């Protein structure tokens, strides 16, 4: 356990809850089964204390024990789905994609900004969608992914620079990744002028992303982004523009018509 973690736990009014949350985070980040020893090491706790946490979480179906250790339980999927479903846009998202002549055949995803990452909440797989994309609940650097850039393009450059600077440096995921913050800001400026953000194989090799921002429906709702993943071989400028325009139409259909009058 790091010094920062130890300080956080010392200030935690419910340490067992904090440790349980961190245990779930370890399993989520690992994306594989972890042994009791690995969990105890990650938490900086004795195996006996970790075992007690596991027993409680297992009883609540938050984790499950398998022959090789522990993995996330089915209850976490239920909670993730409930989180996404509380937002009007996510509930209507599938119907809007299905009714769009362009999007009904594409892979379309919904993401939200979490710190400096785009976190994926929902996914529509069209009739010809590439069977790739980003799994639900996973994340990509906002500076590189199209959905992340769509979320960032609504913010002032100074805010974006501050956000990315707090993370240290932009990771390089492919040979095409833009890791210079000034270059990222230039791409955001181009996205604002164009109306949609683009990721040209910067987060996944062979995939071009196109995305637009989507304003929250109700006060307190987070800003979302709608994005499409296109195989690079099929990402001609005409198709990218057609998808970008269709995403803007979808975002307009998913925007609360009363939001402008409510905030005026």
N, C-alpha and C positions, 0 to 999 in steps of 0.2 A: 504494500500500500504506500502511495506517495505521501509526502508531508502535507500536500494540499488536501488529499483525501482524508488523512487522519484528522486534520483541522476541521473539515466539513463534518465528519462523523462526531467529533467532540461537541460541535454546536447543534447537532441534530436532536430535536426534541423527542424523536422516536427512532433511535438507532437501528432497531430491528427492521423497521419499514425501509429505512434508507439502504440497509444492506441487502434487503430483498430486491429492491429496485435495481441496485447495482448488479446483483446476481442475474436478474433477467436481462440486463444490458449486456453482460458478458456472453450469455447464450445467443442473444440477437446478433452481436458483433461477430461471434465465431462462425455462425451459420453451419454449425455441426454439433454433434454430441460432445459434451465435456464431462470428464471424470470428476469425481468428488475432489480429488487432489488438485486438479486444474482449477476448479472453482474456488477452493480454499486459498490457493496461491493468488488467484486474481483478486480476491477480496482481502487478502492479508489476514485471514482468520484461521483458527484451528479447525481441523477437519470435523471435530465433534460439533462445534458451533455452526459450521456450514451445513452439516448433516441435519441439524435441527431446522435451519432455514428451508432446506430442501423438503423436509417432511411437511412443513406448513404450506409451502407453495404447491407441493404435489397434491395435498388435500384440497386445495382450491383450484386444481386443474390448470394452474399457471405454468407448471412444468410437468414433465412426465419422466419416469425412470425407465430406461431401456437397458439391454445387456451391456452396452458400452459406456453407460453413464446417464447423463440427463440432457434433455432437450426441451425446447419451449412446448407448452401444452396447448390444447385446443382452445382454452379460454382466452388466450392472447389473441387468437384469430378473431374470436367473437368481439373482443373489445376494439380491435383495430377496425373491423367492419362497422361497429357502432360509432366510432369516432368519425369516420368518413361520411356515414349516412346522416349525421346530424346537420350537414350542410346541404342546403337546397340544390346548389349546382351539381353536387355529386349525385343526388337522387335523380335529377333530370338529365344528367350527362349522357346516359346510354341511349335514351330516346332521341336526343338531339343528334347524336352520331348516326343513329339508324336512319333518321329522316334526311340526312345530308347526302346528296348524290356523290359527293367527293369523299367524305369521311366514312361512309358506310363500308368502304372497301379498304380502309387504312387501319393501322395500329395507332390508337389514340390513347393518351395517358393524361391523368390529372396529377399535379404535384403542388406542394406547398413549400415555402421557404422555412428551413429549420437551421438557424445560425447561418453558416455559409454553404449549406447543402440544399439541393432540391430533394424533397422526400416524396416518394410516389404513393398515392392514395387509392387510385382507381385506374382501371385498364379496360378498354374496349378493343376487341380483336375483330377487325373487319374481314370481309370475305377473302381478301388477298393479302392480309397483313403478314408481315415478316414475323416468324415465330421466334422473336428475340425480345427486344425491349428490356425494360428494367422491372424486375420482380416487385410486387407490391410490398411496401414497407422498407424497401431499400432506398439508397440515396446516391446522388452524384454531386460533385462540386458544382455549385451554382455558376461559377465563372466559366465552366466549360460546356455544360449541357444546355440545350436549347430551352428547356423548361426553366432552368435556373436563370438564364439570361432574360427570359420573358418576365420573371419575377423581379429581377434587378433593374430592368429597363424603366420601371416606373419610379425608381428612386433617384435622388440627386447623386451626381458623381462623387461628391465628398462623402456621402453616406456609404456608397459602394466601396470607395477606397478604404474608408475606416473599417468596414466589415471584413474586407479581404485582408487588410493588414493585420487584423487581430488573429487571423488564422496562420500568420507567418508567411507562407508562399502558396501560390496556386500549384497543385500537384500536376505532374505530367503523366497523363494516362495513355496517350498515344503519341506518335511522332508528329501529329498535327495539333496537339494541344497548345493553346495560347496561355503561357504562364506569366507573361509580363502584364502587370495591372493596367498600365497605360494602354496597352494593346487591347485588353479586355474592355476598357472604357470606350475605346474607339469602336469596337464591335457593338457595344450597347447604343452608341450614338447612331450607328447605321441601322440598328434594329428599330429605334424610335422613328427614324425617317421612313423606313420601309413599312413599318406596321407589324412586323413579326421578327422574332429572333431565329438565328440559324446556328447550328452546330455541325460543322463539316468534318465529321470523323474525329472530333476532338475528345469525345468521351468513350466512344466505341469505334474500333476499326470497322470499316465497311458500312457504317450507318450515318446517315445525315438526318439531323433533327430539325424540325420546324416547330415553333411554339409562339403562343400569344398570351398576354396576361388576362386574368379574369378577376374582376373586382368582387369582393365579398357581397353576399346578398343582404345580410342583416348586420346591424351594428355589432361589432365584436368578432364577426366572422373573419378568418384570415384571407389574405389575397391568395388566389390560386393561379395556376397556369395550365393551359391545354397544349399538348405537344403531340407531334406525329413523328414516328421513326420510319425512314425510307431507306431501302438498300442503296448504297452509294452508286451502284451501277445504273440504278433507275432514277437517280435524283437529278434529272435534267432541270435547267432553270425554269422551264415552263411548268413542270410538275410541282416544283417547290413553290412557285408563285401561286399556282392553283390551290395547293394545300394551305398556304398561308392565308389566302383570301377566304377559304372555307372555314378555317379556324377562327378568323375574325367574325364571320357570320355566326358561328356556333357560340362564341363568347358573347355576342350581342344578344342572342336568344336566351342565354343563361344569366343575363344581367337583370337585376330587379328593376322593373320600369319605374318604380316609385322611389328608387334610391336618390335620384337627382333632386326631386322635390323635397325629400326628407332632409337632405343635407344643405339645401339652398338657404 
